[in-house]
Amino acid sequence: MTEENKIREDIARLSRSLFERGFSVGSAGNISAAVDDGILMTPTNSCLGFLDPAKISKVSRDGRHLSGDKPSKEIFLHNAFYETRPQTGAVVHLHSTFATALSCLTDTNPDDCIPPLTPYVVMRVGQVKLVPYVRPGDEKAGELIRELGGRYAAVLLENHGPVVTGRDISSAVYAAEELEETAKLLVLLRGAPIRMLSEASVAELKTVFGAY
């Protein structure tokens, strides 16, 4: 099996896992992964639970459709992360319930949507920026990501949902899951006195485990 075919299989397998556990519904969400000669991306209007690895779209780094089914309309969003964060090997965009809920709340901190509630959200996700709303599929989404200058591995799209990157498809999916579970905790704990990790604890985590 070639490396590209393995990544295709991984996208289908991990996408199915996300769908079966309710991280995406219907045809919501899209996932991409970098390969040597382009980017593999889930097709437009496809369901993450029923992907055919052979039909996953392949596009060039400048966005040209090379093979497979037509790519997701959010291709501009994904490309912007690959362009501004060279270490990015995969991008996961979901409409997961609790992260999307935070993206709709008016009191969500736009500069720190997912505060350091647990060590693993610090280790796997990092600081999360709220990106202003644009229509799904609007090329302006890519412009807004480029304006961040590669400083964030994950963002929340206002009234839309999370976009999370990783060095490879597995780490991106795991980070997206960690973000969603932390968002769930934040929603469940709203109105209660919350003890966040201290600045010293966050700094220690970044020193010991690094910061993606």
PyMOL CGO cylinders between C-alpha atoms (Angstrom):
from pymol import cmd
from pymol.cgo import CYLINDER

trace = [
    CYLINDER, 0.00, 0.00, 0.00, 1.36, 3.42, -0.94, 0.3, 1, 1, 1, 1, 1, 1,
    CYLINDER, 1.36, 3.42, -0.94, 1.61, 6.21, 1.65, 0.3, 1, 1, 1, 1, 1, 1,
    CYLINDER, 1.61, 6.21, 1.65, -1.17, 8.11, -0.10, 0.3, 1, 1, 1, 1, 1, 1,
    CYLINDER, -1.17, 8.11, -0.10, -3.49, 5.10, -0.05, 0.3, 1, 1, 1, 1, 1, 1,
    CYLINDER, -3.49, 5.10, -0.05, -2.77, 4.60, 3.65, 0.3, 1, 1, 1, 1, 1, 1,
    CYLINDER, -2.77, 4.60, 3.65, -3.71, 8.21, 4.35, 0.3, 1, 1, 1, 1, 1, 1,
    CYLINDER, -3.71, 8.21, 4.35, -6.91, 7.76, 2.32, 0.3, 1, 1, 1, 1, 1, 1,
    CYLINDER, -6.91, 7.76, 2.32, -7.78, 4.72, 4.44, 0.3, 1, 1, 1, 1, 1, 1,
    CYLINDER, -7.78, 4.72, 4.44, -6.96, 6.65, 7.63, 0.3, 1, 1, 1, 1, 1, 1,
    CYLINDER, -6.96, 6.65, 7.63, -9.21, 9.55, 6.62, 0.3, 1, 1, 1, 1, 1, 1,
    CYLINDER, -9.21, 9.55, 6.62, -12.12, 7.17, 5.96, 0.3, 1, 1, 1, 1, 1, 1,
    CYLINDER, -12.12, 7.17, 5.96, -11.55, 5.19, 9.17, 0.3, 1, 1, 1, 1, 1, 1,
    CYLINDER, -11.55, 5.19, 9.17, -11.20, 8.19, 11.47, 0.3, 1, 1, 1, 1, 1, 1,
    CYLINDER, -11.20, 8.19, 11.47, -14.05, 10.06, 9.77, 0.3, 1, 1, 1, 1, 1, 1,
    CYLINDER, -14.05, 10.06, 9.77, -16.33, 7.08, 10.33, 0.3, 1, 1, 1, 1, 1, 1,
    CYLINDER, -16.33, 7.08, 10.33, -15.32, 7.01, 14.01, 0.3, 1, 1, 1, 1, 1, 1,
    CYLINDER, -15.32, 7.01, 14.01, -16.15, 10.71, 14.41, 0.3, 1, 1, 1, 1, 1, 1,
    CYLINDER, -16.15, 10.71, 14.41, -19.52, 10.24, 12.71, 0.3, 1, 1, 1, 1, 1, 1,
    CYLINDER, -19.52, 10.24, 12.71, -20.48, 7.19, 14.72, 0.3, 1, 1, 1, 1, 1, 1,
    CYLINDER, -20.48, 7.19, 14.72, -19.75, 9.01, 17.99, 0.3, 1, 1, 1, 1, 1, 1,
    CYLINDER, -19.75, 9.01, 17.99, -21.76, 12.10, 17.05, 0.3, 1, 1, 1, 1, 1, 1,
    CYLINDER, -21.76, 12.10, 17.05, -18.95, 14.53, 16.30, 0.3, 1, 1, 1, 1, 1, 1,
    CYLINDER, -18.95, 14.53, 16.30, -20.54, 15.15, 12.90, 0.3, 1, 1, 1, 1, 1, 1,
    CYLINDER, -20.54, 15.15, 12.90, -24.04, 14.61, 11.51, 0.3, 1, 1, 1, 1, 1, 1,
    CYLINDER, -24.04, 14.61, 11.51, -25.43, 14.29, 8.00, 0.3, 1, 1, 1, 1, 1, 1,
    CYLINDER, -25.43, 14.29, 8.00, -22.98, 15.76, 5.51, 0.3, 1, 1, 1, 1, 1, 1,
    CYLINDER, -22.98, 15.76, 5.51, -21.52, 18.23, 8.00, 0.3, 1, 1, 1, 1, 1, 1,
    CYLINDER, -21.52, 18.23, 8.00, -17.77, 18.60, 8.47, 0.3, 1, 1, 1, 1, 1, 1,
    CYLINDER, -17.77, 18.60, 8.47, -14.75, 18.09, 6.27, 0.3, 1, 1, 1, 1, 1, 1,
    CYLINDER, -14.75, 18.09, 6.27, -11.26, 16.68, 6.70, 0.3, 1, 1, 1, 1, 1, 1,
    CYLINDER, -11.26, 16.68, 6.70, -8.04, 17.04, 4.72, 0.3, 1, 1, 1, 1, 1, 1,
    CYLINDER, -8.04, 17.04, 4.72, -4.51, 15.66, 4.87, 0.3, 1, 1, 1, 1, 1, 1,
    CYLINDER, -4.51, 15.66, 4.87, -1.32, 16.65, 3.11, 0.3, 1, 1, 1, 1, 1, 1,
    CYLINDER, -1.32, 16.65, 3.11, 0.50, 14.30, 0.73, 0.3, 1, 1, 1, 1, 1, 1,
    CYLINDER, 0.50, 14.30, 0.73, 3.72, 14.83, -1.21, 0.3, 1, 1, 1, 1, 1, 1,
    CYLINDER, 3.72, 14.83, -1.21, 2.06, 16.17, -4.33, 0.3, 1, 1, 1, 1, 1, 1,
    CYLINDER, 2.06, 16.17, -4.33, -1.07, 17.82, -2.98, 0.3, 1, 1, 1, 1, 1, 1,
    CYLINDER, -1.07, 17.82, -2.98, -3.87, 17.59, -0.44, 0.3, 1, 1, 1, 1, 1, 1,
    CYLINDER, -3.87, 17.59, -0.44, -6.47, 14.87, 0.07, 0.3, 1, 1, 1, 1, 1, 1,
    CYLINDER, -6.47, 14.87, 0.07, -9.89, 16.19, 1.07, 0.3, 1, 1, 1, 1, 1, 1,
    CYLINDER, -9.89, 16.19, 1.07, -13.31, 14.81, 1.82, 0.3, 1, 1, 1, 1, 1, 1,
    CYLINDER, -13.31, 14.81, 1.82, -15.72, 15.49, -1.07, 0.3, 1, 1, 1, 1, 1, 1,
    CYLINDER, -15.72, 15.49, -1.07, -18.45, 18.10, -1.03, 0.3, 1, 1, 1, 1, 1, 1,
    CYLINDER, -18.45, 18.10, -1.03, -21.79, 16.96, 0.44, 0.3, 1, 1, 1, 1, 1, 1,
    CYLINDER, -21.79, 16.96, 0.44, -20.25, 13.67, 1.60, 0.3, 1, 1, 1, 1, 1, 1,
    CYLINDER, -20.25, 13.67, 1.60, -21.04, 12.03, 4.92, 0.3, 1, 1, 1, 1, 1, 1,
    CYLINDER, -21.04, 12.03, 4.92, -18.01, 11.41, 7.14, 0.3, 1, 1, 1, 1, 1, 1,
    CYLINDER, -18.01, 11.41, 7.14, -19.51, 8.08, 8.13, 0.3, 1, 1, 1, 1, 1, 1,
    CYLINDER, -19.51, 8.08, 8.13, -19.57, 6.59, 4.62, 0.3, 1, 1, 1, 1, 1, 1,
    CYLINDER, -19.57, 6.59, 4.62, -16.47, 7.72, 2.73, 0.3, 1, 1, 1, 1, 1, 1,
    CYLINDER, -16.47, 7.72, 2.73, -14.99, 5.69, -0.11, 0.3, 1, 1, 1, 1, 1, 1,
    CYLINDER, -14.99, 5.69, -0.11, -11.20, 6.12, 0.18, 0.3, 1, 1, 1, 1, 1, 1,
    CYLINDER, -11.20, 6.12, 0.18, -10.80, 5.93, -3.61, 0.3, 1, 1, 1, 1, 1, 1,
    CYLINDER, -10.80, 5.93, -3.61, -13.25, 8.81, -4.15, 0.3, 1, 1, 1, 1, 1, 1,
    CYLINDER, -13.25, 8.81, -4.15, -11.65, 11.19, -1.66, 0.3, 1, 1, 1, 1, 1, 1,
    CYLINDER, -11.65, 11.19, -1.66, -10.73, 14.32, -3.59, 0.3, 1, 1, 1, 1, 1, 1,
    CYLINDER, -10.73, 14.32, -3.59, -7.16, 15.25, -4.39, 0.3, 1, 1, 1, 1, 1, 1,
    CYLINDER, -7.16, 15.25, -4.39, -6.24, 18.88, -5.01, 0.3, 1, 1, 1, 1, 1, 1,
    CYLINDER, -6.24, 18.88, -5.01, -2.99, 20.65, -5.73, 0.3, 1, 1, 1, 1, 1, 1,
    CYLINDER, -2.99, 20.65, -5.73, -1.45, 23.05, -3.22, 0.3, 1, 1, 1, 1, 1, 1,
    CYLINDER, -1.45, 23.05, -3.22, -2.87, 25.94, -5.24, 0.3, 1, 1, 1, 1, 1, 1,
    CYLINDER, -2.87, 25.94, -5.24, -6.39, 24.49, -5.08, 0.3, 1, 1, 1, 1, 1, 1,
    CYLINDER, -6.39, 24.49, -5.08, -6.75, 22.76, -8.48, 0.3, 1, 1, 1, 1, 1, 1,
    CYLINDER, -6.75, 22.76, -8.48, -8.90, 19.62, -8.48, 0.3, 1, 1, 1, 1, 1, 1,
    CYLINDER, -8.90, 19.62, -8.48, -6.68, 16.72, -9.57, 0.3, 1, 1, 1, 1, 1, 1,
    CYLINDER, -6.68, 16.72, -9.57, -8.73, 13.56, -9.00, 0.3, 1, 1, 1, 1, 1, 1,
    CYLINDER, -8.73, 13.56, -9.00, -11.56, 11.97, -7.07, 0.3, 1, 1, 1, 1, 1, 1,
    CYLINDER, -11.56, 11.97, -7.07, -14.91, 13.59, -6.36, 0.3, 1, 1, 1, 1, 1, 1,
    CYLINDER, -14.91, 13.59, -6.36, -15.33, 17.36, -6.14, 0.3, 1, 1, 1, 1, 1, 1,
    CYLINDER, -15.33, 17.36, -6.14, -13.66, 18.66, -2.94, 0.3, 1, 1, 1, 1, 1, 1,
    CYLINDER, -13.66, 18.66, -2.94, -15.47, 20.31, -0.05, 0.3, 1, 1, 1, 1, 1, 1,
    CYLINDER, -15.47, 20.31, -0.05, -16.46, 23.93, -0.56, 0.3, 1, 1, 1, 1, 1, 1,
    CYLINDER, -16.46, 23.93, -0.56, -14.32, 24.73, 2.52, 0.3, 1, 1, 1, 1, 1, 1,
    CYLINDER, -14.32, 24.73, 2.52, -11.11, 24.06, 0.58, 0.3, 1, 1, 1, 1, 1, 1,
    CYLINDER, -11.11, 24.06, 0.58, -10.11, 27.74, 0.98, 0.3, 1, 1, 1, 1, 1, 1,
    CYLINDER, -10.11, 27.74, 0.98, -10.23, 27.37, 4.76, 0.3, 1, 1, 1, 1, 1, 1,
    CYLINDER, -10.23, 27.37, 4.76, -8.02, 24.28, 4.73, 0.3, 1, 1, 1, 1, 1, 1,
    CYLINDER, -8.02, 24.28, 4.73, -5.50, 25.70, 2.26, 0.3, 1, 1, 1, 1, 1, 1,
    CYLINDER, -5.50, 25.70, 2.26, -5.00, 28.78, 4.42, 0.3, 1, 1, 1, 1, 1, 1,
    CYLINDER, -5.00, 28.78, 4.42, -3.80, 26.61, 7.31, 0.3, 1, 1, 1, 1, 1, 1,
    CYLINDER, -3.80, 26.61, 7.31, -1.39, 24.66, 5.10, 0.3, 1, 1, 1, 1, 1, 1,
    CYLINDER, -1.39, 24.66, 5.10, -0.02, 27.93, 3.73, 0.3, 1, 1, 1, 1, 1, 1,
    CYLINDER, -0.02, 27.93, 3.73, 0.46, 29.69, 7.08, 0.3, 1, 1, 1, 1, 1, 1,
    CYLINDER, 0.46, 29.69, 7.08, 1.45, 26.73, 9.27, 0.3, 1, 1, 1, 1, 1, 1,
    CYLINDER, 1.45, 26.73, 9.27, 4.05, 24.65, 7.41, 0.3, 1, 1, 1, 1, 1, 1,
    CYLINDER, 4.05, 24.65, 7.41, 3.98, 21.98, 10.14, 0.3, 1, 1, 1, 1, 1, 1,
    CYLINDER, 3.98, 21.98, 10.14, 0.32, 21.24, 9.36, 0.3, 1, 1, 1, 1, 1, 1,
    CYLINDER, 0.32, 21.24, 9.36, -0.25, 17.73, 8.04, 0.3, 1, 1, 1, 1, 1, 1,
    CYLINDER, -0.25, 17.73, 8.04, -4.04, 17.58, 8.43, 0.3, 1, 1, 1, 1, 1, 1,
    CYLINDER, -4.04, 17.58, 8.43, -7.06, 19.81, 9.08, 0.3, 1, 1, 1, 1, 1, 1,
    CYLINDER, -7.06, 19.81, 9.08, -10.33, 18.73, 10.74, 0.3, 1, 1, 1, 1, 1, 1,
    CYLINDER, -10.33, 18.73, 10.74, -13.44, 20.92, 10.54, 0.3, 1, 1, 1, 1, 1, 1,
    CYLINDER, -13.44, 20.92, 10.54, -16.46, 19.71, 12.50, 0.3, 1, 1, 1, 1, 1, 1,
    CYLINDER, -16.46, 19.71, 12.50, -19.84, 21.04, 13.59, 0.3, 1, 1, 1, 1, 1, 1,
    CYLINDER, -19.84, 21.04, 13.59, -19.53, 19.26, 16.93, 0.3, 1, 1, 1, 1, 1, 1,
    CYLINDER, -19.53, 19.26, 16.93, -22.22, 20.29, 19.40, 0.3, 1, 1, 1, 1, 1, 1,
    CYLINDER, -22.22, 20.29, 19.40, -20.42, 21.89, 22.34, 0.3, 1, 1, 1, 1, 1, 1,
    CYLINDER, -20.42, 21.89, 22.34, -17.63, 23.62, 20.43, 0.3, 1, 1, 1, 1, 1, 1,
    CYLINDER, -17.63, 23.62, 20.43, -20.27, 25.04, 18.09, 0.3, 1, 1, 1, 1, 1, 1,
    CYLINDER, -20.27, 25.04, 18.09, -22.29, 26.14, 21.12, 0.3, 1, 1, 1, 1, 1, 1,
    CYLINDER, -22.29, 26.14, 21.12, -19.30, 28.12, 22.38, 0.3, 1, 1, 1, 1, 1, 1,
    CYLINDER, -19.30, 28.12, 22.38, -18.95, 29.72, 18.94, 0.3, 1, 1, 1, 1, 1, 1,
    CYLINDER, -18.95, 29.72, 18.94, -22.53, 31.03, 19.30, 0.3, 1, 1, 1, 1, 1, 1,
    CYLINDER, -22.53, 31.03, 19.30, -22.28, 32.44, 22.84, 0.3, 1, 1, 1, 1, 1, 1,
    CYLINDER, -22.28, 32.44, 22.84, -21.76, 36.19, 23.03, 0.3, 1, 1, 1, 1, 1, 1,
    CYLINDER, -21.76, 36.19, 23.03, -19.55, 35.96, 26.12, 0.3, 1, 1, 1, 1, 1, 1,
    CYLINDER, -19.55, 35.96, 26.12, -17.01, 33.54, 24.61, 0.3, 1, 1, 1, 1, 1, 1,
    CYLINDER, -17.01, 33.54, 24.61, -13.58, 35.18, 24.80, 0.3, 1, 1, 1, 1, 1, 1,
    CYLINDER, -13.58, 35.18, 24.80, -12.63, 35.76, 21.14, 0.3, 1, 1, 1, 1, 1, 1,
    CYLINDER, -12.63, 35.76, 21.14, -8.92, 35.52, 21.94, 0.3, 1, 1, 1, 1, 1, 1,
    CYLINDER, -8.92, 35.52, 21.94, -9.15, 32.43, 24.15, 0.3, 1, 1, 1, 1, 1, 1,
    CYLINDER, -9.15, 32.43, 24.15, -12.27, 30.41, 23.31, 0.3, 1, 1, 1, 1, 1, 1,
    CYLINDER, -12.27, 30.41, 23.31, -11.07, 27.29, 25.13, 0.3, 1, 1, 1, 1, 1, 1,
    CYLINDER, -11.07, 27.29, 25.13, -9.31, 28.40, 28.34, 0.3, 1, 1, 1, 1, 1, 1,
    CYLINDER, -9.31, 28.40, 28.34, -6.83, 26.04, 30.10, 0.3, 1, 1, 1, 1, 1, 1,
    CYLINDER, -6.83, 26.04, 30.10, -9.31, 23.89, 31.99, 0.3, 1, 1, 1, 1, 1, 1,
    CYLINDER, -9.31, 23.89, 31.99, -7.36, 20.63, 31.65, 0.3, 1, 1, 1, 1, 1, 1,
    CYLINDER, -7.36, 20.63, 31.65, -3.74, 19.78, 30.84, 0.3, 1, 1, 1, 1, 1, 1,
    CYLINDER, -3.74, 19.78, 30.84, -4.68, 17.89, 27.68, 0.3, 1, 1, 1, 1, 1, 1,
    CYLINDER, -4.68, 17.89, 27.68, -6.40, 20.82, 25.99, 0.3, 1, 1, 1, 1, 1, 1,
    CYLINDER, -6.40, 20.82, 25.99, -3.19, 22.80, 26.55, 0.3, 1, 1, 1, 1, 1, 1,
    CYLINDER, -3.19, 22.80, 26.55, -1.02, 19.95, 25.24, 0.3, 1, 1, 1, 1, 1, 1,
    CYLINDER, -1.02, 19.95, 25.24, -3.11, 18.94, 22.22, 0.3, 1, 1, 1, 1, 1, 1,
    CYLINDER, -3.11, 18.94, 22.22, -4.99, 22.07, 21.17, 0.3, 1, 1, 1, 1, 1, 1,
    CYLINDER, -4.99, 22.07, 21.17, -3.42, 25.23, 22.56, 0.3, 1, 1, 1, 1, 1, 1,
    CYLINDER, -3.42, 25.23, 22.56, -4.98, 28.68, 22.48, 0.3, 1, 1, 1, 1, 1, 1,
    CYLINDER, -4.98, 28.68, 22.48, -8.10, 28.91, 20.31, 0.3, 1, 1, 1, 1, 1, 1,
    CYLINDER, -8.10, 28.91, 20.31, -9.11, 32.06, 18.42, 0.3, 1, 1, 1, 1, 1, 1,
    CYLINDER, -9.11, 32.06, 18.42, -12.67, 33.01, 17.45, 0.3, 1, 1, 1, 1, 1, 1,
    CYLINDER, -12.67, 33.01, 17.45, -12.88, 33.86, 13.74, 0.3, 1, 1, 1, 1, 1, 1,
    CYLINDER, -12.88, 33.86, 13.74, -15.68, 36.21, 12.58, 0.3, 1, 1, 1, 1, 1, 1,
    CYLINDER, -15.68, 36.21, 12.58, -18.62, 34.69, 10.74, 0.3, 1, 1, 1, 1, 1, 1,
    CYLINDER, -18.62, 34.69, 10.74, -18.60, 34.31, 6.97, 0.3, 1, 1, 1, 1, 1, 1,
    CYLINDER, -18.60, 34.31, 6.97, -20.85, 32.20, 4.78, 0.3, 1, 1, 1, 1, 1, 1,
    CYLINDER, -20.85, 32.20, 4.78, -19.73, 28.54, 4.54, 0.3, 1, 1, 1, 1, 1, 1,
    CYLINDER, -19.73, 28.54, 4.54, -17.60, 28.13, 1.44, 0.3, 1, 1, 1, 1, 1, 1,
    CYLINDER, -17.60, 28.13, 1.44, -16.80, 31.84, 1.21, 0.3, 1, 1, 1, 1, 1, 1,
    CYLINDER, -16.80, 31.84, 1.21, -13.19, 32.40, 0.12, 0.3, 1, 1, 1, 1, 1, 1,
    CYLINDER, -13.19, 32.40, 0.12, -12.98, 35.13, 2.77, 0.3, 1, 1, 1, 1, 1, 1,
    CYLINDER, -12.98, 35.13, 2.77, -12.64, 32.36, 5.39, 0.3, 1, 1, 1, 1, 1, 1,
    CYLINDER, -12.64, 32.36, 5.39, -9.20, 31.64, 3.96, 0.3, 1, 1, 1, 1, 1, 1,
    CYLINDER, -9.20, 31.64, 3.96, -8.29, 35.32, 4.16, 0.3, 1, 1, 1, 1, 1, 1,
    CYLINDER, -8.29, 35.32, 4.16, -9.30, 35.47, 7.83, 0.3, 1, 1, 1, 1, 1, 1,
    CYLINDER, -9.30, 35.47, 7.83, -7.11, 32.46, 8.62, 0.3, 1, 1, 1, 1, 1, 1,
    CYLINDER, -7.11, 32.46, 8.62, -4.15, 33.95, 6.75, 0.3, 1, 1, 1, 1, 1, 1,
    CYLINDER, -4.15, 33.95, 6.75, -4.52, 37.13, 8.79, 0.3, 1, 1, 1, 1, 1, 1,
    CYLINDER, -4.52, 37.13, 8.79, -3.77, 35.08, 11.91, 0.3, 1, 1, 1, 1, 1, 1,
    CYLINDER, -3.77, 35.08, 11.91, -0.27, 34.47, 10.57, 0.3, 1, 1, 1, 1, 1, 1,
    CYLINDER, -0.27, 34.47, 10.57, -0.09, 30.84, 11.62, 0.3, 1, 1, 1, 1, 1, 1,
    CYLINDER, -0.09, 30.84, 11.62, -0.27, 31.65, 15.34, 0.3, 1, 1, 1, 1, 1, 1,
    CYLINDER, -0.27, 31.65, 15.34, -3.13, 29.26, 16.11, 0.3, 1, 1, 1, 1, 1, 1,
    CYLINDER, -3.13, 29.26, 16.11, -3.40, 25.51, 15.55, 0.3, 1, 1, 1, 1, 1, 1,
    CYLINDER, -3.40, 25.51, 15.55, -7.16, 25.67, 16.16, 0.3, 1, 1, 1, 1, 1, 1,
    CYLINDER, -7.16, 25.67, 16.16, -9.95, 28.20, 15.75, 0.3, 1, 1, 1, 1, 1, 1,
    CYLINDER, -9.95, 28.20, 15.75, -13.67, 28.45, 16.31, 0.3, 1, 1, 1, 1, 1, 1,
    CYLINDER, -13.67, 28.45, 16.31, -15.63, 29.81, 13.36, 0.3, 1, 1, 1, 1, 1, 1,
    CYLINDER, -15.63, 29.81, 13.36, -18.29, 32.14, 14.75, 0.3, 1, 1, 1, 1, 1, 1,
    CYLINDER, -18.29, 32.14, 14.75, -21.74, 30.45, 14.74, 0.3, 1, 1, 1, 1, 1, 1,
    CYLINDER, -21.74, 30.45, 14.74, -20.27, 27.57, 12.73, 0.3, 1, 1, 1, 1, 1, 1,
    CYLINDER, -20.27, 27.57, 12.73, -17.84, 25.25, 14.52, 0.3, 1, 1, 1, 1, 1, 1,
    CYLINDER, -17.84, 25.25, 14.52, -14.23, 24.26, 15.20, 0.3, 1, 1, 1, 1, 1, 1,
    CYLINDER, -14.23, 24.26, 15.20, -11.30, 23.88, 12.81, 0.3, 1, 1, 1, 1, 1, 1,
    CYLINDER, -11.30, 23.88, 12.81, -8.33, 22.00, 14.25, 0.3, 1, 1, 1, 1, 1, 1,
    CYLINDER, -8.33, 22.00, 14.25, -4.94, 21.17, 12.72, 0.3, 1, 1, 1, 1, 1, 1,
    CYLINDER, -4.94, 21.17, 12.72, -2.32, 18.55, 13.50, 0.3, 1, 1, 1, 1, 1, 1,
    CYLINDER, -2.32, 18.55, 13.50, 0.99, 17.18, 12.25, 0.3, 1, 1, 1, 1, 1, 1,
    CYLINDER, 0.99, 17.18, 12.25, -0.89, 14.21, 10.79, 0.3, 1, 1, 1, 1, 1, 1,
    CYLINDER, -0.89, 14.21, 10.79, -4.46, 12.97, 10.46, 0.3, 1, 1, 1, 1, 1, 1,
    CYLINDER, -4.46, 12.97, 10.46, -4.48, 11.12, 13.78, 0.3, 1, 1, 1, 1, 1, 1,
    CYLINDER, -4.48, 11.12, 13.78, -3.17, 14.02, 15.85, 0.3, 1, 1, 1, 1, 1, 1,
    CYLINDER, -3.17, 14.02, 15.85, -5.60, 16.45, 14.18, 0.3, 1, 1, 1, 1, 1, 1,
    CYLINDER, -5.60, 16.45, 14.18, -8.57, 14.18, 14.94, 0.3, 1, 1, 1, 1, 1, 1,
    CYLINDER, -8.57, 14.18, 14.94, -7.44, 13.62, 18.53, 0.3, 1, 1, 1, 1, 1, 1,
    CYLINDER, -7.44, 13.62, 18.53, -7.04, 17.37, 19.02, 0.3, 1, 1, 1, 1, 1, 1,
    CYLINDER, -7.04, 17.37, 19.02, -10.52, 18.00, 17.59, 0.3, 1, 1, 1, 1, 1, 1,
    CYLINDER, -10.52, 18.00, 17.59, -11.94, 15.44, 20.01, 0.3, 1, 1, 1, 1, 1, 1,
    CYLINDER, -11.94, 15.44, 20.01, -10.08, 17.05, 22.92, 0.3, 1, 1, 1, 1, 1, 1,
    CYLINDER, -10.08, 17.05, 22.92, -11.40, 20.48, 21.98, 0.3, 1, 1, 1, 1, 1, 1,
    CYLINDER, -11.40, 20.48, 21.98, -14.97, 19.20, 21.82, 0.3, 1, 1, 1, 1, 1, 1,
    CYLINDER, -14.97, 19.20, 21.82, -14.75, 17.43, 25.18, 0.3, 1, 1, 1, 1, 1, 1,
    CYLINDER, -14.75, 17.43, 25.18, -13.27, 20.54, 26.82, 0.3, 1, 1, 1, 1, 1, 1,
    CYLINDER, -13.27, 20.54, 26.82, -16.01, 22.68, 25.27, 0.3, 1, 1, 1, 1, 1, 1,
    CYLINDER, -16.01, 22.68, 25.27, -18.54, 20.25, 26.76, 0.3, 1, 1, 1, 1, 1, 1,
    CYLINDER, -18.54, 20.25, 26.76, -17.00, 20.70, 30.20, 0.3, 1, 1, 1, 1, 1, 1,
    CYLINDER, -17.00, 20.70, 30.20, -17.07, 24.48, 29.82, 0.3, 1, 1, 1, 1, 1, 1,
    CYLINDER, -17.07, 24.48, 29.82, -20.76, 24.44, 28.89, 0.3, 1, 1, 1, 1, 1, 1,
    CYLINDER, -20.76, 24.44, 28.89, -21.61, 22.06, 31.75, 0.3, 1, 1, 1, 1, 1, 1,
    CYLINDER, -21.61, 22.06, 31.75, -19.70, 24.21, 34.22, 0.3, 1, 1, 1, 1, 1, 1,
    CYLINDER, -19.70, 24.21, 34.22, -21.21, 27.55, 33.15, 0.3, 1, 1, 1, 1, 1, 1,
    CYLINDER, -21.21, 27.55, 33.15, -22.30, 29.53, 36.20, 0.3, 1, 1, 1, 1, 1, 1,
    CYLINDER, -22.30, 29.53, 36.20, -20.18, 27.46, 38.59, 0.3, 1, 1, 1, 1, 1, 1,
    CYLINDER, -20.18, 27.46, 38.59, -16.89, 28.63, 40.14, 0.3, 1, 1, 1, 1, 1, 1,
    CYLINDER, -16.89, 28.63, 40.14, -14.21, 27.16, 37.88, 0.3, 1, 1, 1, 1, 1, 1,
    CYLINDER, -14.21, 27.16, 37.88, -10.57, 26.50, 38.75, 0.3, 1, 1, 1, 1, 1, 1,
    CYLINDER, -10.57, 26.50, 38.75, -8.43, 26.94, 35.64, 0.3, 1, 1, 1, 1, 1, 1,
    CYLINDER, -8.43, 26.94, 35.64, -4.83, 25.82, 35.37, 0.3, 1, 1, 1, 1, 1, 1,
    CYLINDER, -4.83, 25.82, 35.37, -2.44, 28.49, 36.58, 0.3, 1, 1, 1, 1, 1, 1,
    CYLINDER, -2.44, 28.49, 36.58, -0.10, 30.35, 34.22, 0.3, 1, 1, 1, 1, 1, 1,
    CYLINDER, -0.10, 30.35, 34.22, 2.80, 28.46, 35.81, 0.3, 1, 1, 1, 1, 1, 1,
    CYLINDER, 2.80, 28.46, 35.81, 1.10, 25.11, 35.16, 0.3, 1, 1, 1, 1, 1, 1,
    CYLINDER, 1.10, 25.11, 35.16, 0.43, 26.03, 31.53, 0.3, 1, 1, 1, 1, 1, 1,
    CYLINDER, 0.43, 26.03, 31.53, 4.04, 27.13, 31.09, 0.3, 1, 1, 1, 1, 1, 1,
    CYLINDER, 4.04, 27.13, 31.09, 5.27, 23.85, 32.58, 0.3, 1, 1, 1, 1, 1, 1,
    CYLINDER, 5.27, 23.85, 32.58, 3.12, 21.82, 30.19, 0.3, 1, 1, 1, 1, 1, 1,
    CYLINDER, 3.12, 21.82, 30.19, 4.48, 23.74, 27.20, 0.3, 1, 1, 1, 1, 1, 1,
    CYLINDER, 4.48, 23.74, 27.20, 8.03, 23.27, 28.43, 0.3, 1, 1, 1, 1, 1, 1,
    CYLINDER, 8.03, 23.27, 28.43, 7.70, 19.54, 29.06, 0.3, 1, 1, 1, 1, 1, 1,
    CYLINDER, 7.70, 19.54, 29.06, 5.45, 18.56, 26.14, 0.3, 1, 1, 1, 1, 1, 1,
    CYLINDER, 5.45, 18.56, 26.14, 6.02, 21.39, 23.68, 0.3, 1, 1, 1, 1, 1, 1,
    CYLINDER, 6.02, 21.39, 23.68, 3.34, 23.52, 22.09, 0.3, 1, 1, 1, 1, 1, 1,
    CYLINDER, 3.34, 23.52, 22.09, 1.83, 22.72, 18.70, 0.3, 1, 1, 1, 1, 1, 1,
]
cmd.load_cgo(trace, "trace")
